Amino acid sequence: MPDRPLWYWDAAVARFRNQRGRFVAQETVLSSLQASEEAARRQARVLARQVARKQIPPNEFREGMRELLKQEHIREALVGNGGLRQMDSAAWGRIGGNLSSQYRYLDNFTTDLVTKDLTEAQIIARAEMYANSAKSEFHAAWRDANAQSDEMAAVRWVMTPAEHCEDCIAFANLGWQLIADDPFGGAVPGDGTTACRTNCRCHLEYGPRSRVE
């Protein structure tokens, strides 16, 4: 596992840097993470089709999905936390807790594959939701890093071009808010607490306190 991902968050200056220490635009980082998330969804779709067509047994599907989730959750958390050296016990604990929840859901899904007559489309859609859950690791870590920064005290919920649920629309309509006020009730995009669950396509944007005042 690399000490630092391709990009990492430098809380001292509230900017992303690359491995050479140069600043990287937020849009570049988010675009890269979205590409990684899409790759995870593709892998989930492959496993889902295989189990739907009985090319692999349900238990093999479960193990493949567990490994996919583990790798993607860690990858997202590494970027949000700023690299392996910044991953303290709390950061690893959050990953462990999130993965434990996803593994329980996955166990239930595996049981449903055996006991219920699910269509291939249903299996694929459900598998993609598990893959989507990893994005919350980045957003939660990034939120916490900004909360400790003197540079960035404000946050807003940003909707990208997509269909959005009523929760995301309400959060976006709040505009700029102070991080300290916890305007979203602890929610971050993709954590499953909004109506769109892990299918959320939003992201958080941070700025100086002057954005609120």
C-alpha positions in Angstrom: 0.0 0.0 0.0 1.5 3.4 -1.0 2.4 5.9 1.7 0.4 8.5 -0.2 -2.3 8.2 -2.9 -1.8 10.1 -6.2 -3.4 13.2 -4.5 -3.7 14.0 -0.8 -5.2 16.7 1.3 -2.9 19.2 3.0 -4.9 20.5 5.9 -2.3 23.1 6.7 -3.1 25.1 3.6 -6.5 23.5 2.8 -5.4 22.4 -0.6 -4.8 19.1 -2.5 -1.3 18.2 -3.5 0.2 15.6 -5.8 3.0 13.3 -4.8 5.6 16.0 -5.7 3.9 18.4 -3.3 2.4 20.6 -6.1 -1.1 21.9 -5.7 -3.9 20.1 -7.5 -7.3 21.5 -8.4 -10.2 20.0 -6.4 -12.0 19.2 -9.7 -9.1 17.0 -10.8 -9.2 15.0 -7.5 -13.0 14.6 -7.7 -12.9 13.5 -11.3 -10.2 10.9 -10.5 -12.3 9.6 -7.6 -15.4 9.4 -9.8 -13.4 7.4 -12.3 -12.3 5.0 -9.6 -15.9 4.7 -8.4 -17.1 3.9 -11.9 -14.4 1.2 -12.2 -15.7 -0.3 -9.0 -19.3 -0.2 -10.3 -18.1 -2.0 -13.5 -16.4 -4.7 -11.4 -19.6 -5.0 -9.4 -21.7 -5.4 -12.5 -19.4 -8.1 -13.8 -19.8 -10.1 -10.6 -23.5 -9.5 -10.6 -24.0 -10.8 -14.1 -21.9 -13.8 -13.3 -23.9 -14.8 -10.3 -27.2 -14.0 -12.1 -26.2 -16.3 -14.9 -25.0 -18.9 -12.5 -21.5 -18.7 -13.8 -20.3 -18.3 -10.2 -22.0 -19.4 -6.9 -23.4 -16.8 -4.5 -20.6 -17.3 -2.0 -18.0 -16.5 -4.6 -19.9 -13.4 -5.5 -20.0 -12.4 -1.9 -16.2 -12.8 -1.5 -15.5 -10.9 -4.7 -17.7 -8.0 -3.5 -16.1 -8.0 -0.1 -12.7 -7.6 -1.6 -14.0 -4.9 -4.0 -15.5 -2.9 -1.1 -12.4 -3.2 1.1 -10.1 -1.9 -1.6 -12.4 1.0 -2.7 -13.2 2.1 0.9 -9.5 2.2 1.7 -8.6 4.0 -1.5 -11.2 6.7 -0.9 -10.2 7.1 2.8 -6.5 7.5 1.9 -7.2 10.4 -0.4 -9.5 12.1 2.1 -7.2 11.7 5.0 -4.0 12.7 3.2 -2.2 9.4 2.9 -1.2 6.4 4.9 0.7 8.3 7.6 -2.3 10.4 8.3 -4.5 7.3 8.9 -4.8 7.2 12.6 -6.8 4.7 14.7 -10.0 6.7 14.3 -9.7 6.7 10.5 -9.1 3.0 10.3 -11.9 2.5 12.8 -14.3 4.4 10.6 -13.4 2.2 7.7 -13.8 -0.9 9.7 -17.2 0.2 11.0 -18.5 1.1 7.5 -17.2 -2.1 6.0 -18.8 -4.2 8.8 -22.2 -2.7 8.0 -21.7 -3.2 4.2 -20.6 -6.8 4.8 -23.8 -7.5 6.8 -25.9 -6.1 4.0 -23.9 -8.2 1.6 -24.6 -11.3 3.6 -28.3 -10.6 3.5 -28.0 -10.0 -0.3 -26.2 -13.4 -0.7 -29.1 -15.0 1.2 -31.6 -13.3 -1.1 -29.7 -14.7 -4.1 -30.4 -18.2 -2.9 -33.9 -17.7 -1.5 -35.5 -15.1 -3.8 -36.1 -15.0 -7.6 -34.2 -11.8 -8.4 -33.8 -10.7 -12.0 -30.4 -9.9 -13.4 -31.3 -6.2 -13.5 -32.2 -6.3 -9.8 -28.9 -8.0 -8.9 -26.9 -5.5 -10.9 -28.6 -2.5 -9.4 -28.1 -3.8 -5.8 -24.5 -4.7 -6.4 -23.8 -1.2 -7.7 -25.3 0.4 -4.6 -22.7 -1.5 -2.5 -19.9 -0.3 -4.7 -21.2 3.3 -4.5 -21.0 3.2 -0.7 -17.2 3.7 -0.7 -17.4 7.4 -1.7 -18.6 8.3 1.7 -15.1 7.4 3.1 -13.6 10.3 1.1 -16.2 12.8 2.0 -16.3 12.0 5.7 -12.5 12.2 5.9 -12.3 15.4 3.9 -15.0 16.9 6.0 -13.1 16.1 9.2 -9.8 17.5 7.7 -11.5 20.8 6.9 -13.1 21.0 10.3 -9.6 21.1 11.8 -8.4 23.7 9.3 -8.1 27.4 10.0 -8.4 28.1 6.3 -11.8 26.4 5.5 -14.7 27.0 7.9 -17.6 26.9 5.4 -19.2 24.1 3.5 -21.9 23.7 0.9 -23.6 20.7 -0.7 -23.2 20.7 -4.4 -25.4 18.8 -6.9 -23.9 17.6 -10.1 -26.0 17.0 -13.3 -28.2 14.1 -12.4 -31.5 13.2 -10.8 -31.5 14.2 -7.2 -33.6 13.3 -4.1 -35.4 15.7 -1.9 -32.8 15.5 0.8 -30.0 16.5 -1.5 -32.0 19.4 -3.0 -32.8 20.6 0.5 -29.1 20.5 1.5 -28.0 22.2 -1.6 -30.6 25.0 -1.1 -28.9 25.8 2.3 -26.0 27.3 0.4 -22.8 28.1 2.4 -22.9 27.1 6.0 -20.4 26.9 8.8 -18.9 23.4 9.2 -19.1 23.8 13.0 -22.9 24.1 12.8 -23.1 20.6 11.2 -25.7 21.8 8.6 -26.3 18.4 7.1 -26.8 16.5 10.4 -23.6 14.5 9.9 -24.6 13.3 6.4 -22.0 13.2 3.6 -22.7 12.2 0.0 -23.0 8.5 -0.5 -23.3 7.5 3.1 -26.8 6.1 2.7 -28.6 8.6 4.9 -30.2 10.7 2.1 -33.2 9.4 0.2 -31.0 8.5 -2.8 -28.9 6.4 -0.5 -25.5 5.4 -1.9 -26.6 6.4 -5.4 -25.9 10.1 -4.4 -24.0 12.0 -7.1 -23.3 15.1 -5.0 -20.1 16.4 -3.4 -19.2 18.9 -0.7 -17.3 22.1 -1.4 -15.4 24.0 1.2 -14.5 27.7 1.5 -13.4 30.4 3.9 -15.7 31.8 6.7 -16.3 34.8 4.5 -18.6 32.7 2.3 -21.1 32.6 5.1 -20.7 36.1 6.6 
